[in-house]
Amino acid sequence: MIEVENLSKTYGATQAINNVSFNVEKGTILGFLGPNGAGKTTTMRILTGYIPATQGRATVAGYEVHENPMAVRENIGYLPETPPLYPDMSVEDFLSFVAKIKGVSSGDRTDKVQRAIECCQLEDKSKILIRKLSKGYRQRVGIAQAIVHEPPVIILDEPTVGLDPRQIIEVRNLIKSLAGERTVILSTHILPEVSMTCDIVTIINKGKIVATDTPNQLLERLSSNSGYEIEVEGNTETILSPLQNIQGVKSVKVQPLIDRQNRHLIKMELSNSDESGKDIASLIVNQGLGIYEMKRIKPSLEDVFLQLTTTESKEDQ
């Protein structure tokens, strides 16, 4: 549905993106993840025909962005970081206006506006002026204007920035409901957004793609960095060496818990994904120490993101 090949954009001496390539299959939610200034918004603006690329090709719904910009725009619903709303119009009137300028015929306009309102759960707000809505509802109106002409591709740039936790959950659920018939690109720098919403993750850093995979596959890259944190009571000096001799244990660190007398926190890193928990717990108990808490530590998407972007930064240096 979307094909991006060797896309680059230069502003004077500054290269915003450099040879960016990725594909998005129909019905997929792609998380376009990167820190601020990584090139996410530049890529989104090129895909929507807002700005031209310096070099490379981008195809949306079978149309090349630079050769057929109007056809591409007809097949895309776009929500920029700041929703393009008219605050003195009601929700229904605004969506009707947007549908008209997006080429929806007068005979279909009422039905499509109503479907967009229902999809974004705006039925109770349809007659209210947009300026009177909360930020969360204004964001819903922004998504509604992106889908009112029922495009096959939807591009959302930072759709949950500035929302409270409840609003974020509601917008996440709305985005997930859009997938299937539609292909969605979700541009964000918020890591939980990607892991809870997206099927595929593309990570961009300093204008370059550093990884593309499913969230689970990206986590498997760091499976060797899992470990345990164990809160124990007693003398830990006698167990350091035996713990390090357990197969699969990479390192053992012990730190005293200042606010708890005679208690320590043992941090263990495993060199592989072997389940060593039973052996570790047995050794500690057999050495006469009490275990108050033992929890498995696994890498998160944040760990993957930090590793990939840090590695890329060091290579550039």
Beta strands, then each sheet from edge to edge (+ up, - down):
strand 1: 2-11
strand 2: 14-24
strand 3: 29-33
strand 4: 55-60
strand 5: 63-64
strand 6: 76-79
strand 7: 153-157
strand 8: 183-188
strand 9: 200-205
strand 10: 208-213
strand 11: 227-233
strand 12: 249-256
strand 13: 263-270
strand 14: 290-297
sheet 1: 2+ 1- 4+ 5-
sheet 2: 6+ 7+ 8+ 3+ 9+ 10-
sheet 3: 12+ 13- 11+ 14-
end
